[in-house]
Amino acid sequence: GHAHESARTLPAAAHAMCGAGGSAGAGRRYRSGTASKGPVVRGKNICDDYDLRELLKDWSKMGVSFMGAILLAEGKDTVTEYNIDRNEWTSCDTVHGVTGVIFKTTGDGWLYLMLTSNGFYWEHASGSYRRLTQAAPGGVRLKVVDSSTHRFPVADLQEVLSQQRVIEYADGTPHEYAAFAKRAFDTVTGRSCEGPKPYDALHGATPPRPEMRKASAAAGFGHASAPASDIASVLGSPADT
């Protein structure tokens, strides 16, 4: 893949909505204009981001699709629970803080989406994606909290964006900023990054053996930070992106 360098002239409406900035050789970046209007970020501005819509249209015409997704966040906690009656372990994940999501294409680099109180941010680039884990806008450091190798068409991501039109994002509401990336990840991968799920013994620490629990206990609980997934397994080496 290669860095997307758009030569389009944005219409006046698009200029009012988003601005382009330098990207240290890693592609172009855009921000929603909603940040200057207060803490509420309107989903309509995400839907109507001209350059992002055009990029996705171009990919669709060229037959480009997506071959993986990675969710970044400030952290994730996993609580494990053993049910004696069913003789099974389950885990419940909770993702914390600022979030962003990376989508790897089949032939044109990767796409990064993020929504914060500063507005909507996206970047299309090739080369190393690891710098995204070093420092997010605002200075917070993100890490990999979930990943998927599920393949999906561009149309799926376009549908995710179109669903944002009626949503207004703000912390302290049912639609917090971090929910945007988490919902996008869940929708295109077909699974949930948070909530209860069967415990996977191949990841993280092995829970204590049931026989080590008190016989009278109905369930046992453990708490630990979830291990970061191997980002290279989803996006490949920097030379491949």
Residue, then its C-alpha position, 0 to 999 in steps of 0.5 A: g500500500h501507499a500513503h493516500e495523498s488526495a489532490r481533490t479540492l474540497p468544496a466550501a462545506a467540506h472546508a468548513m467541516c474538516g481541516a487537513g494537516g501535515s502527517a509526518g509523511a504518514g498520510r493525511r489527517y482530518r478533524s471535525g469542526t465540531a470541537s470548537k462548538g463545545p463538548v458535543v460531537r455530532g455524528k452527522n459530521i462524521c457521516d459527511d466528512y468529504d475526504l473520508r467518504e471519497l476514500l471509501k468510494d475509491w476503495s470500493k471501486m478498486g475492489v479494496s476490502f479490509m482484512g483485520a481490525i485492532l482496537l486501541a484504548e488506554g486500558k482494559d480490565t478483565v474479570t474472570e468468574y468460575n461457575i461451579d454448577r456449570n463447571e465453566w469459566t467466563s470473563c468480562d472485559t471493560v475497555h477504559g479511556v480514549t479509544g481508536v480503531i485501526f482497519k488494515t486494507t487488502g492493498d492500500g495501507w491502513l485506516y485509523l479512526m478516533l473520536t474524542s472531545n477534540g472532535f473526529y479524527w482519521e488518518h490513512a497511511s502506509g508504513s508503520y502503525r506502531r506510532l499510534t500506540q505511543a501517544a494519542p491526541g491530548g497526550v494519552r498513551l494507547k495500547v492494543v486491547d482487542s484485535s480481529t482477522h475477520r475480513f469485511p467489505v468497504a460497504d460494512l464500514q460505510e454503513v457504520l459511518s452512516q449510522q452515526r448521523v443521528i447520534e450526538y457524542a459527549d462523555g456522561t451520556p449514553h453515547e460517550y466519545a469512546a463508544f464510537a471506536k468500540r461500536a465500529f470495531d464490534t460491528v465490522t468484526g461481528r463480536s463484542c470487545e466488552g462484556p461477558k464471554p467464555y474464558d479463553a485459556l490461551h490468553g492471559a493468566t490461567p484462572p485458579r483451579p476450581e478445587m483450590r476454591k472453597a467448596s462453599a463458594a458459589a463462584g470465584f473471582g479474579h481481576a487482572s489487566a488484559p494482555a495486549s494482542d499481537i498487533a503484527s498478527v493482524l496488520g502484518s509487519p510495517a513493510d507489509t502495511 
